[in-house]
Amino acid sequence: MTPAKRFFDILLALLLMMLLAVPFALLLLVLLVTEGRPLFHVAPRMKSPGQPFALWKLRTMTVVATDTGVSGGDKRVRITRIGVRLRRSRLDEVPQLWNILRGDMSFVGPRPPLPVYVDRFPHIYAQVLRNRPGITGLATLRFHQREEVLLSHCATPAETDAVYIRRCIPAKARLDLIYQRRRSLCFDVQLLWQTLKHALLRHTL
């Protein structure tokens, strides 16, 4: 990560934290009243091969102690009513501003993978994770909806895992490597703007 990109991340994260402090506190109060604790979902992700970190999100599902793997159709019934809205607007990812300040993530980059997939496909993630993981990125914008559709048809964790490995990981890795070749601060700003427009559009639907 270049010093300019890191400075941009810190500056934007601090600005958003100040702007969102009051509405986010109100959102937490609503979640506490309607859904109860825990308010946050903290999950292990990989910053780079061999470097795990704790990814923070707002909890959007009912809690299951044995929960593992990516979210597919097998987990649909666990998504709460307010969780659907949070995911659609991507407000569940606001706590990742803390991850950005810590240096675990950037605003733009590949989505941080689960440790199990980094262990199983080290050759892929050795290349993809040369860039700091991000809240959004080229793969998120171009493939996220397709990934949701593919995984929504999966009825079991095993099927979800198989589809994710066969269809999602290779497609996202190709897009992440395209971003890697084209990366610049200007390109990051373009992707952030596209992400904002996409989130606002989905929120109004």
N, C-alpha and C positions, 0 to 999 in steps of 0.2 A: 504494500500500500504506500502510495506517495504521500509526502507531508501535506501537499495541497488537498488531497482527498481526505486525509485524516482531519485536517483543520475544518474542512467543509462539513464533515460528519459531526464533529463536536459542536460547531456553531449552530447547525440546523437542529441537532438534538436538544440543545439548551433552549433554543427559541421555541420549539414545539412544546417542550416541557412547561415553559412559562405560559404559553397560550392555552394549553390543554389542562392546566392544573385544576382549575375550578370545575369545568365540565367532567373531567375524568374522576374527580372526587365524588361528584354527584352520581356518576355512573356506578362507581364502586358501592355507593350507598344503596342504589336500586338493586344491584346484584346481591348485596348482603341481605336485603329484605326479601327478595323474590327467590333467590337460589340458595342462600346460606353459604357457609364456608365449605371448602376453601375458595377464595376469590381467584386465586392464580393457579395456573398449571405450569409446573416447572419440570422440564424434560431434558435429558442429556442429548446434546448434539455435538458435532465435531467442527472445530474451528479450522483444523488442518489435520492430516493423518498423525495420530498420536497425541492430539491436543483437544480433549473434550471440554465442553463448557455447559453451564446450565442456562437453557433458553427459557425466557419468561413470556407467558401469554396469559390472557384472561381465560378462566375456565369456561368452556362452552359445552361440556359434556358432564353427565353424571359420573361420579367417581367409581372406578373399578380397580381394585388393588393389582390385578394381574394384567392391566392394560399394556400392550406392547404393539409395535409396528405402526405402519401408516394408517390413516383413516380411510376406510372404504365403506361399502354398503352394509357390511356386517356391524358397523358402529352407528349407523344412521339413527337407530331408535334411542341412542343415548344422548343425542344432541338436544339441548334444552331449547325452549321456544325463543328465549332471548339470545341463545347461542347462535341460532340461525341468522339473526340480524347482525350480530357481532361479526360472524364470519363473512357475511355478504359485504359488509362495509369495511372489513379488515380492521375494525376497532379492537379486536382481540389481540392484535399485534402491537398495540401502543406500548405495553410494558417493555418491548424490545428496544425502546429508546435507552433504557438502562444498559442493555447489552452493548449498544453502540458506544455509550460513554465509557464503558469498561474496556472497550477495544476488542470485544469478542466478535462483533459484527460491524458491517458498514450499512449504509442505506441501500446501496446497490451492489449486487453480487449474486452468486449461486445461493439457493436456499440451503441452510445448514443441514446436512444429512444425519440420520440416525447412526450411531456407532456400528450397529450390526451390518449396515450396508457398506460402510467404509472398510470394515474387516473382510467382507465377502468380495468386494471389488476394489482392492487397493490400487490397481493400475488405472482405473477410471478416476478415482478421487484424488490420486496423487497429482493429476493434471487439473481437475476442476478446482480443487482447494488451493491452488496457487493464488487465487483471488480470495480475499476475505469474504466470508458468507454475508448475504445481505437480506434485508426485509423484502426487497423486490429485485427484479432483474429481467434480463431478456427472456430467460426460460419461464419465469413466472408470468410475464405478460403474454407470451406466445403459446404456452402449453398448459397453463394451470387449469383453464376451463376444460380442455380435452382430458387432462388427468382426472379431474373430478368426475367426468362422464364415465371414463373407463373404470374407475374404482367403485363408482356407485352401483355398478351391476354385480359386484362381488358379494357373495353371500356368506363367505367364511373367511377367517383370518388367513388361512392357507391360500385361498384363491386370490385374496387381496395382495398378498406377498408375491405370488407368482406373476400376476398382471403387472404389478409395480416394477418387478425386476425385468420382465420381458419387454414391456411397452414404454414405461415411464423413464427409468434410469437412462437408457441409451438416448432417448429423444432429448431429455433435459441436458444431458452431458454435451451433446452436439451444440445446443444453443448456448450453453455456458462457455464453451470454448470459442464460439463466434464472438461472444461478448469480450472474452479475454483478448482476442486479437484486435478488437475495435475500441477497447476501453479508453476513456478519457473523461475528464470532469464534465465537459459539454455533453457527452453521450449519457453520463449519469443523470444530468439534469433533465435531458429529454425523456429518459426512462421513468424518472420520478414524476414528471408531468403527465405522462401517459398513464401511470399507475393511479394518480389522483383522479384523472378523468374517468378511468375505468371503475374505480371504487364509488365515485359519485353516481355514475350511471347505474350500477348494480343496486345501489342503495335506494334509488328512486323507482326501481321496477317493482 
